[in-house]
Amino acid sequence: MIRKACLTDIAAIQGLTKPFADREQMLPLSIGDITERLRDFLLAEEQGEVAGCVALHVTWERLMEIRSLAVADKFQGQGLGRKLVMAAHDEARKMHARELFALTYVPDFFTALGYRRIAREELPHKVWSDCIKCPKFPDCGEVALKIELEK
């Protein structure tokens, strides 16, 4: 089941994202970060527990970003990441977004979903507000990808 996050999910979201941040596969999210962005998050539940998360963040006019995609190790390989991204696509359509993008160390996951690689410079400067906080900036190695949403 995929659902919107609520206030009682904050610790679970941090628990999902922390291992990926510890492995430097995503930026760490504090409780404050998660709380401020809670409305961006969708969660996957499996066997009564939060198994994965994704955030859909409004970036610019009709452009949105897929962020903070994480699936707990014990639920990996079951298609939850794909289901979360597809649910984010549905939410983006409801908001009348035209395009989605992702910055990722796992570009093949996104290309399999129809995203195409783009030059990072194609993205609005606003995108880099979080990147500046990263110790790897400006050479983090993340790949920028974008997809146009069908109507």
CYANA upper distance limits for C-alpha pairs under 8 A (distance plus 0.5 A):
  1 MET  CA     44 ALA  CA      6.12
  1 MET  CA     45 GLU  CA      5.81
  1 MET  CA     46 GLU  CA      7.46
  2 ILE  CA     42 LEU  CA      7.18
  2 ILE  CA     43 LEU  CA      5.96
  2 ILE  CA     44 ALA  CA      4.95
  2 ILE  CA     45 GLU  CA      6.86
  2 ILE  CA     84 LEU  CA      7.66
  2 ILE  CA     87 ALA  CA      7.98
  3 ARG  CA     42 LEU  CA      6.05
  3 ARG  CA     43 LEU  CA      5.88
  3 ARG  CA     44 ALA  CA      7.11
  4 LYS  CA     39 ARG  CA      7.93
  4 LYS  CA     41 PHE  CA      6.69
  4 LYS  CA     42 LEU  CA      5.02
  4 LYS  CA     43 LEU  CA      6.62
  5 ALA  CA      9 ASP  CA      6.62
  5 ALA  CA     38 LEU  CA      6.98
  5 ALA  CA     39 ARG  CA      7.26
  5 ALA  CA     41 PHE  CA      6.02
  5 ALA  CA     42 LEU  CA      6.01
  5 ALA  CA     43 LEU  CA      6.52
  6 CYS  CA     10 ILE  CA      7.97
  6 CYS  CA     38 LEU  CA      7.55
  6 CYS  CA     39 ARG  CA      8.27
  7 LEU  CA     35 THR  CA      8.13
  7 LEU  CA     38 LEU  CA      7.98
  9 ASP  CA     13 ILE  CA      6.69
 10 ILE  CA     14 GLN  CA      6.87
 10 ILE  CA     31 ILE  CA      7.37
 10 ILE  CA     34 ILE  CA      6.91
 10 ILE  CA     35 THR  CA      7.18
 10 ILE  CA     38 LEU  CA      8.06
 11 ALA  CA     15 GLY  CA      6.57
 11 ALA  CA     31 ILE  CA      7.89
 12 ALA  CA     16 LEU  CA      6.68
 12 ALA  CA     50 VAL  CA      7.18
 13 ILE  CA     17 THR  CA      6.69
 13 ILE  CA     34 ILE  CA      8.03
 13 ILE  CA     53 CYS  CA      7.30
 14 GLN  CA     18 LYS  CA      6.23
 14 GLN  CA     29 LEU  CA      7.15
 14 GLN  CA     30 SER  CA      7.76
 14 GLN  CA     31 ILE  CA      7.47
 14 GLN  CA     34 ILE  CA      7.94
 15 GLY  CA     19 PRO  CA      7.93
 16 LEU  CA     20 PHE  CA      8.29
 16 LEU  CA     51 ALA  CA      8.21
 16 LEU  CA     52 GLY  CA      7.24
 16 LEU  CA     53 CYS  CA      7.92
 16 LEU  CA     70 ALA  CA      6.64
 16 LEU  CA     71 VAL  CA      7.19
 16 LEU  CA     72 ALA  CA      6.44
 17 THR  CA     21 ALA  CA      6.78
 17 THR  CA     26 MET  CA      8.35
 17 THR  CA     28 PRO  CA      7.75
 17 THR  CA     29 LEU  CA      7.77
 17 THR  CA     68 SER  CA      7.43
 17 THR  CA     69 LEU  CA      8.37
 17 THR  CA     70 ALA  CA      6.39
 18 LYS  CA     22 ASP  CA      6.46
 18 LYS  CA     28 PRO  CA      6.88
 18 LYS  CA     29 LEU  CA      7.88
 19 PRO  CA     23 ARG  CA      6.80
 20 PHE  CA     24 GLU  CA      6.74
 20 PHE  CA     25 GLN  CA      5.60
 20 PHE  CA     26 MET  CA      6.35
 20 PHE  CA     70 ALA  CA      7.93
 21 ALA  CA     25 GLN  CA      6.03
 21 ALA  CA     26 MET  CA      5.30
 21 ALA  CA     27 LEU  CA      5.92
 21 ALA  CA     28 PRO  CA      5.38
 21 ALA  CA     29 LEU  CA      8.49
 22 ASP  CA     28 PRO  CA      8.11
 25 GLN  CA    105 TYR  CA      7.17
 26 MET  CA     68 SER  CA      7.59
 27 LEU  CA    134 CYS  CA      7.54
 29 LEU  CA     33 ASP  CA      6.07
 29 LEU  CA     34 ILE  CA      6.79
 30 SER  CA     34 ILE  CA      6.80
 31 ILE  CA     35 THR  CA      6.51
 32 GLY  CA     36 GLU  CA      6.61
 33 ASP  CA     37 ARG  CA      6.75
 34 ILE  CA     38 LEU  CA      5.99
 37 ARG  CA     41 PHE  CA      7.75
 40 ASP  CA     55 ALA  CA      5.36
 40 ASP  CA     56 LEU  CA      5.54
 40 ASP  CA     57 HIS  CA      6.28
 41 PHE  CA     53 CYS  CA      7.13
 41 PHE  CA     54 VAL  CA      6.07
 41 PHE  CA     55 ALA  CA      4.70
 41 PHE  CA     56 LEU  CA      6.95
 42 LEU  CA     53 CYS  CA      6.16
 42 LEU  CA     54 VAL  CA      5.96
 42 LEU  CA     55 ALA  CA      6.70
 42 LEU  CA     56 LEU  CA      8.46
 42 LEU  CA     84 LEU  CA      7.67
 42 LEU  CA     87 ALA  CA      8.39
 42 LEU  CA     88 ALA  CA      7.92
 43 LEU  CA     50 VAL  CA      7.13
 43 LEU  CA     51 ALA  CA      7.96
 43 LEU  CA     52 GLY  CA      6.19
 43 LEU  CA     53 CYS  CA      4.95
 43 LEU  CA     54 VAL  CA      7.16
 43 LEU  CA     84 LEU  CA      7.87
 44 ALA  CA     50 VAL  CA      6.41
 44 ALA  CA     51 ALA  CA      6.02
 44 ALA  CA     52 GLY  CA      5.47
 44 ALA  CA     53 CYS  CA      6.65
 44 ALA  CA     80 LEU  CA      7.61
 44 ALA  CA     84 LEU  CA      7.38
 45 GLU  CA     49 GLU  CA      5.85
 45 GLU  CA     50 VAL  CA      5.04
 45 GLU  CA     51 ALA  CA      5.79
 45 GLU  CA     52 GLY  CA      7.60
 46 GLU  CA     50 VAL  CA      7.00
 46 GLU  CA     51 ALA  CA      6.36
 51 ALA  CA     71 VAL  CA      6.34
 51 ALA  CA     72 ALA  CA      5.95
 51 ALA  CA     75 PHE  CA      6.88
 52 GLY  CA     69 LEU  CA      7.97
 52 GLY  CA     70 ALA  CA      5.90
 52 GLY  CA     71 VAL  CA      4.54
 52 GLY  CA     72 ALA  CA      6.49
 52 GLY  CA     80 LEU  CA      7.47
 52 GLY  CA     81 GLY  CA      7.77
 52 GLY  CA     84 LEU  CA      8.23
 53 CYS  CA     68 SER  CA      7.56
 53 CYS  CA     69 LEU  CA      6.11
 53 CYS  CA     70 ALA  CA      5.89
 53 CYS  CA     71 VAL  CA      7.03
 53 CYS  CA     84 LEU  CA      7.42
 54 VAL  CA     66 ILE  CA      7.50
 54 VAL  CA     67 ARG  CA      6.57
 54 VAL  CA     68 SER  CA      5.79
 54 VAL  CA     69 LEU  CA      4.74
 54 VAL  CA     70 ALA  CA      7.05
 54 VAL  CA     84 LEU  CA      6.72
 54 VAL  CA     85 VAL  CA      7.53
 54 VAL  CA     88 ALA  CA      8.02
 55 ALA  CA     65 GLU  CA      8.44
 55 ALA  CA     66 ILE  CA      6.34
 55 ALA  CA     67 ARG  CA      5.37
 55 ALA  CA     68 SER  CA      6.14
 55 ALA  CA     69 LEU  CA      7.29
 55 ALA  CA     88 ALA  CA      8.12
 56 LEU  CA     64 MET  CA      7.07
 56 LEU  CA     65 GLU  CA      6.14
 56 LEU  CA     66 ILE  CA      5.43
 56 LEU  CA     67 ARG  CA      6.68
 56 LEU  CA     88 ALA  CA      6.68
 56 LEU  CA     92 ALA  CA      8.10
 57 HIS  CA     64 MET  CA      5.93
 57 HIS  CA     65 GLU  CA      5.54
 57 HIS  CA     66 ILE  CA      7.06
 57 HIS  CA     67 ARG  CA      7.61
 58 VAL  CA     62 ARG  CA      8.38
 58 VAL  CA     63 LEU  CA      7.03
 58 VAL  CA     64 MET  CA      5.02
 58 VAL  CA     65 GLU  CA      6.96
 59 THR  CA     63 LEU  CA      6.19
 59 THR  CA     64 MET  CA      5.59
 59 THR  CA     65 GLU  CA      6.96
 59 THR  CA    126 LYS  CA      7.69
 59 THR  CA    127 VAL  CA      7.35
 60 TRP  CA     64 MET  CA      7.35
 60 TRP  CA    124 PRO  CA      7.98
 60 TRP  CA    126 LYS  CA      8.40
 61 GLU  CA     97 ALA  CA      8.38
 62 ARG  CA     96 HIS  CA      7.30
 62 ARG  CA     97 ALA  CA      4.82
 62 ARG  CA     98 ARG  CA      5.80
 62 ARG  CA     99 GLU  CA      7.09
 63 LEU  CA     97 ALA  CA      6.28
 63 LEU  CA     98 ARG  CA      6.71
 63 LEU  CA     99 GLU  CA      5.53
 63 LEU  CA    100 LEU  CA      6.24
 63 LEU  CA    101 PHE  CA      8.14
 64 MET  CA     92 ALA  CA      7.77
 64 MET  CA     97 ALA  CA      7.24
 64 MET  CA     99 GLU  CA      6.97
 64 MET  CA    100 LEU  CA      5.35
 64 MET  CA    101 PHE  CA      7.00
 65 GLU  CA    100 LEU  CA      5.93
 65 GLU  CA    101 PHE  CA      5.42
 65 GLU  CA    102 ALA  CA      6.19
 66 ILE  CA     85 VAL  CA      8.05
 66 ILE  CA     88 ALA  CA      8.03
 66 ILE  CA    100 LEU  CA      7.32
 66 ILE  CA    101 PHE  CA      6.63
 66 ILE  CA    102 ALA  CA      5.66
 66 ILE  CA    103 LEU  CA      8.49
 67 ARG  CA    102 ALA  CA      7.20
 67 ARG  CA    103 LEU  CA      8.29
 69 LEU  CA     81 GLY  CA      7.61
 69 LEU  CA     84 LEU  CA      8.48
 70 ALA  CA     81 GLY  CA      7.69
 71 VAL  CA     75 PHE  CA      6.95
 71 VAL  CA     76 GLN  CA      6.66
 71 VAL  CA     80 LEU  CA      7.49
 71 VAL  CA     81 GLY  CA      6.92
 72 ALA  CA     76 GLN  CA      6.91
 75 PHE  CA     80 LEU  CA      8.02
 76 GLN  CA     80 LEU  CA      7.84
 79 GLY  CA     83 LYS  CA      6.76
 80 LEU  CA     84 LEU  CA      6.54
 81 GLY  CA     85 VAL  CA      6.77
 82 ARG  CA     86 MET  CA      6.62
 82 ARG  CA    113 LEU  CA      8.26
 83 LYS  CA     87 ALA  CA      6.59
 84 LEU  CA     88 ALA  CA      6.71
 85 VAL  CA     89 HIS  CA      6.73
 86 MET  CA     90 ASP  CA      6.87
 87 ALA  CA     91 GLU  CA      6.84
 88 ALA  CA     92 ALA  CA      6.58
 89 HIS  CA     93 ARG  CA      6.73
 89 HIS  CA    100 LEU  CA      8.43
 89 HIS  CA    149 LEU  CA      8.04
 90 ASP  CA     94 LYS  CA      6.90
 91 GLU  CA     95 MET  CA      6.95
 92 ALA  CA     96 HIS  CA      6.80
 92 ALA  CA     97 ALA  CA      5.80
 92 ALA  CA    100 LEU  CA      8.46
 93 ARG  CA     97 ALA  CA      6.06
 93 ARG  CA     98 ARG  CA      8.04
 93 ARG  CA    149 LEU  CA      7.73
 93 ARG  CA    151 LYS  CA      7.64
 97 ALA  CA    149 LEU  CA      7.94
 98 ARG  CA    148 GLU  CA      6.40
 98 ARG  CA    149 LEU  CA      5.95
 98 ARG  CA    150 GLU  CA      8.35
 99 GLU  CA    146 LYS  CA      7.37
 99 GLU  CA    147 ILE  CA      6.11
 99 GLU  CA    148 GLU  CA      4.93
 99 GLU  CA    149 LEU  CA      6.10
100 LEU  CA    146 LYS  CA      6.10
100 LEU  CA    147 ILE  CA      5.90
100 LEU  CA    148 GLU  CA      7.07
100 LEU  CA    149 LEU  CA      7.87
101 PHE  CA    115 TYR  CA      8.43
101 PHE  CA    144 ALA  CA      7.54
101 PHE  CA    145 LEU  CA      5.89
101 PHE  CA    146 LYS  CA      4.62
101 PHE  CA    147 ILE  CA      6.83
102 ALA  CA    143 VAL  CA      8.46
102 ALA  CA    144 ALA  CA      6.33
102 ALA  CA    145 LEU  CA      5.85
102 ALA  CA    146 LYS  CA      7.00
103 LEU  CA    142 GLU  CA      6.19
103 LEU  CA    143 VAL  CA      5.90
103 LEU  CA    144 ALA  CA      5.10
103 LEU  CA    145 LEU  CA      6.98
104 THR  CA    142 GLU  CA      5.41
104 THR  CA    143 VAL  CA      5.76
104 THR  CA    144 ALA  CA      7.17
105 TYR  CA    141 GLY  CA      7.55
105 TYR  CA    142 GLU  CA      5.48
105 TYR  CA    143 VAL  CA      6.71
106 VAL  CA    110 PHE  CA      7.88
106 VAL  CA    143 VAL  CA      8.39
107 PRO  CA    111 THR  CA      6.67
107 PRO  CA    117 ARG  CA      8.44
107 PRO  CA    143 VAL  CA      6.89
107 PRO  CA    145 LEU  CA      7.92
108 ASP  CA    112 ALA  CA      6.57
109 PHE  CA    113 LEU  CA      7.37
110 PHE  CA    114 GLY  CA      7.14
110 PHE  CA    115 TYR  CA      5.94
110 PHE  CA    116 ARG  CA      8.39
110 PHE  CA    145 LEU  CA      7.94
111 THR  CA    115 TYR  CA      5.09
111 THR  CA    116 ARG  CA      6.38
111 THR  CA    117 ARG  CA      8.21
111 THR  CA    145 LEU  CA      8.39
114 GLY  CA    147 ILE  CA      7.10
115 TYR  CA    145 LEU  CA      6.27
115 TYR  CA    146 LYS  CA      5.65
115 TYR  CA    147 ILE  CA      5.12
116 ARG  CA    145 LEU  CA      5.72
116 ARG  CA    146 LYS  CA      5.96
116 ARG  CA    147 ILE  CA      6.88
117 ARG  CA    143 VAL  CA      7.68
117 ARG  CA    144 ALA  CA      6.39
117 ARG  CA    145 LEU  CA      4.82
117 ARG  CA    146 LYS  CA      7.02
118 ILE  CA    122 GLU  CA      7.42
118 ILE  CA    143 VAL  CA      8.48
118 ILE  CA    144 ALA  CA      6.10
118 ILE  CA    145 LEU  CA      5.91
118 ILE  CA    146 LYS  CA      7.22
119 ALA  CA    123 LEU  CA      8.42
119 ALA  CA    144 ALA  CA      7.03
120 ARG  CA    143 VAL  CA      8.11
120 ARG  CA    144 ALA  CA      6.06
123 LEU  CA    127 VAL  CA      7.28
125 HIS  CA    129 SER  CA      8.20
127 VAL  CA    131 CYS  CA      8.12
128 TRP  CA    132 ILE  CA      6.68
129 SER  CA    133 LYS  CA      7.99
130 ASP  CA    134 CYS  CA      7.63
131 CYS  CA    137 PHE  CA      6.68
131 CYS  CA    138 PRO  CA      8.11
132 ILE  CA    137 PHE  CA      6.52
132 ILE  CA    138 PRO  CA      8.06
133 LYS  CA    137 PHE  CA      8.06
136 LYS  CA    140 CYS  CA      5.26
